[in-house]
Structure formats: structure tokens, C-alpha cells
Amino acid sequence: MPGLWVNPQASKQTWIAAGGPYSGTLSDLASQKTTEVILNNKALGAKFLNGVPFSRCPAVAGLQTFALRSIHMIAEVAFAVQGSRQVTVTYQKLIGDPDDPAAIDAMAANVCALP
């Protein structure tokens, strides 16, 4: 599951997957991810834009969108609790760039998997 991808046609588009043990709820994880992204990207002018269920598996995963204003990027963070583990996928792209379908498919393959 851990992985890194850089779009060969748009090098500023990146995708990173990570995971680890977790004992909280999806709601707890959503709060944790909001805090982590804001604090870890404070120097980049991180701003929370919205949080919604992840459309590919809305009952089991969430999606949060952040603006990283000083570098003109968007960070989309998908996350899920899978049994006693959490998985998070972060997809970054320039503001205004369309989503890469392969990146969204990869997000779904990671966060929509059942334990």
C-alpha cells in the first residue's frame, strides 16, 4: 500500500499512500487528518476547503480538500479505517488542473478496500 506516484505528463501532480495501526472511528480520523494537514503545511498557507464522503465508497471513506495557497496547489486527502488500520492517500495538483483519472482510481483502490 505505501507508494508514491508522479504524473509523467504533469510533474507537479503527486500521489502518496500511507497507512498504519489505528483504533479510532472514521470521524476521529477525519478530525486528525484536518489537523495534520493544516499544521504540517502551515508555511504553505494550508486552508481547509471542504470535507465529503469519498464518492467511490461513501460509506467507508472520506475526502478532504485543502488549498496550499503559497504554492498554488490543491491537496485532496482520501482516508478510511479498515479494521484496526487506517489508510490515507494524498493527491496534490496545481489549482485549476483537472483530476487525473488514474490517480482517482488509485485512491479508490486503496481507501475502498475492505479489511
N, C-alpha and C positions, 0 to 999 in steps of 0.2 A: 503494500500500500504506500509507504513513503515514496515520494517521487518528485521530480522536477521536470518541467517541460517549458521550452521556449519556442514560440511560434516562428518557424523558419521564414515566413513571409512578413512578419511584423515582430521584430526582436524585442519590442517593449511589452509584448503580451507574454506573461508568465503564468504558470500554474504550479502550485505546490501542494502536495498532500502530506498530512501528518496524522498521527493518532497515538493513543496510549490508554492506560487504565483510567477508568472513570466510574464514579459511584453516584453521580447526581442525575437529575432529570434533564430532559431536553430544554426546558425553560431555564434551569440553572446554567446549562451550557451556553444558552443564548446570552444571558447576562454576562457570563465570564468572557465570551468572545468579544462582546461590545467593549468591555473594559480593557481587555488585552489590546485590541486593535487601536483604540483611542490612545492609550498610554504608550504603546510601543511605537506609535507613529506620530507622536505629538509634534516633533520637529518638522514633519511633513504637512502639518496643518490638517490632520485627520478630522473628518466630520462625518458623523453618522447620518446617512440619508434615509434608509428605511430597512425594515425587517419584515419578512413574509415567510410563509411556508415555502419550501423548495418545490416548484411546480411539478417536477418529475415524480416526487414521492411526498406529498404534502403532509401525510400523517406521521412521517418518521424523521423528517429533516427540515431544517430552517435555512434561510438565505438572508444575509445582511449585506447591505451595500454601503460603502464608505467612499467619500471623496478624499483624495490625498492632494490637497489644493496646491501645495508648493511645487509639486512635480507634475501637475495636470493629469493625474491618474485616477482611475476608479479601482477599488478593490471589492470584489464580490466574494464573500466568505460563506461557503456552504458547510453545514455541520450536522452531525447526528450522533445519537447514543445508540450503540449496538451491543446489547448485553451489558457487559462490565467494561466496555471500551468506548472511547469517543473517537470520532474521525472528523477531521477538518480539511477542507480544500479551499485554498485561496487562489483566485484568478484575478490578475491585475492587467489592466489595459489602459491606453490613453483615453481621456474623456472624449466621447464622441465616436470612438471606434465601435463597430458592431461586435457582438459576441461571436467568437469562433465556435461553430457547432461542435467541432471535435473537443474543445475544452469543456463545453457544457455536457457533452456525452461522458467525458472522463469524470467530471464532478459527480454526475448521476451514478456512474458505475461504482464510485467509492462511497458516497453517502447513502445511497438507496439500498445497498446490500443488506440482507438480513443476517443477524448473527448465527 
